[in-house]
Amino acid sequence: MTYVVTEACIRCKYMDCVEVCPVDCFYEGENMLVINPEECIDCGVCEPECPTEAILPDSEDEARKWLDLNTEYSNVWPNIIRKGDSPEDGPTYEGMEGKYEKFFSKNPGASAG
């Protein structure tokens, strides 16, 4: 099992999860984070830290479709080891449906490192 970041992170990107990860397996895109499944040690400390509940174990049905996306983008986006600035308008997007189709960006994030 590994953990994955799901659609709920898109445009919210609060990054509280980054601070608690003991193996620095988060990677930053322009408007969401992903987890590298090969680096994740399945400790689960990130899951309760996410205010939008965007992090799920890949064993959950909802998370399975996000495993490929997390794998793909963790191999091209920069690693992030410190919490950066969250989008000011993040709360506007909390709970919104269809964020992947409307807002997902393939671009890397800016506050990596």
Buried (B, 14 or more C-beta within 10 A) or exposed (E): EBBBBBBBBBBBBBBBBBEEBEEEBBBBBBBBBBBBBEBBEEEEEBBEBBBBEBBBBBEEEEBEEBBEBBBEBBEEBEBBEEBBEBEEEBEEBBEBEEBBEEBBEEEBBEBBE
